[in-house]
Amino acid sequence: MKIAITNPTTWPRVRRGAERFLNELAGFLAGRGHDVTVISTKPGRREEWTERGYRTVCHRRMWHPALAKAGVLEFHAFLLTALGHLLRERSDVVHCCTFTDAYAASLARRITGVPYVFWINALPPKIRYIRSLTLKGAMFRRSVLHADEVISLSRYMQSYFQNRFGRGGVVLPVPVDIERFRLCTQRESARPIILCAAALDDARKGGDLLFRAFDRLKGVRPEVRLQVSCNLSEAARGALIRQVSPKWHQDVEFLGAGQLDDLPAVFGRAAVSVLPSLWEAFGMVMLESLSTGTPVVGTRDGAIPEVLDNDSVGRLFEPFAPGSSEAATSPQPTNLEGLTQALLDGLELSRHPQTAHRCRAHAERFSWAAYGPRFEELYARCIAARRERRGGRGGP
């Protein structure tokens, strides 16, 4: 199959879960013999390269960060770029990662007849806290309803879209590269590490709560350390560290995003990793942690409980204290007691001799070997169905 994957940003310029996934998906599909092209954008001139058997085409970005003040985000400007490429260069199927390129694929399909799959990797926030240009969901709705197939990452997502649009699509979790994220059984016990690899510049990821919980935890477990692996501005770092008593500052380490090859060791050294976020569509970092044998602490919210469905591999906590009305108004979790206790329980769980092997076995259920072929099967079904439809009516 000739497969196009569209996303406004791509790895390694942007190091988020969606970009990492499309990079791994493209590599997996190319390794299976498919002709794969990733279509994206970047600042500066157009560039094209081939790596891991697939081609990446990065067009000149038609967006500037100043536009964000008006609510125009980077993926909004990608619509015309994606449409132009899909009309010029035809594939057998298009895998779209945002609703703007999915909308572009729906427009292109009128001319080319090429089916598109809409892989939805995030949900609209329940509480709007980021300014964004909106058409009140009209473009998103069209992208969902007109797609040849919709992919939800979790049952949580599927339920949301079924209730909103009457179409939840198929559930395909984000696979984890278990060959890269190998089991590690040697962890530092004298000074155990709590690791957070979430993008803590986003309020819903729970950075403030995590740092407050770490400060409280130090009163009980003074030997523990906190490491944060993500890109953060100096202002964001300063705001987070102010949640911790100055006497504990030396026990907080900001690692930056680092290189992909560094991440398995970062996860493997940790006693426990933590994802204290709201409305999580899936949580790729949880599987990467589990794959290395490190248990996970997460909120009992969104799709996190679908991954942490076994208390032998992690601990869940309520994002808001019982009886609190904050769930209806707060864009970030606030249950300090809940997270502190979950971290304490997670640290104890990590000391159990069988925990690392149980975490690894749990992650292997989500491997590329288990889920990668399902993407191929889905593409093939969409291509066959579109060809049958065209044959029946003689047009795209």
Beta strands, then each sheet from edge to edge (+ up, - down):
strand 1: 2-6
strand 2: 35-42
strand 3: 47-51
strand 4: 54-60
strand 5: 93-96
strand 6: 116-120
strand 7: 149-152
strand 8: 170-171
strand 9: 193-196
strand 10: 225-228
strand 11: 252-254
strand 12: 272-275
strand 13: 296-299
strand 14: 314-317
sheet 1: 3+ 4- 2- 1- 5- 6- 7- 8-
sheet 2: 11+ 10+ 9+ 12+ 13+ 14+
end
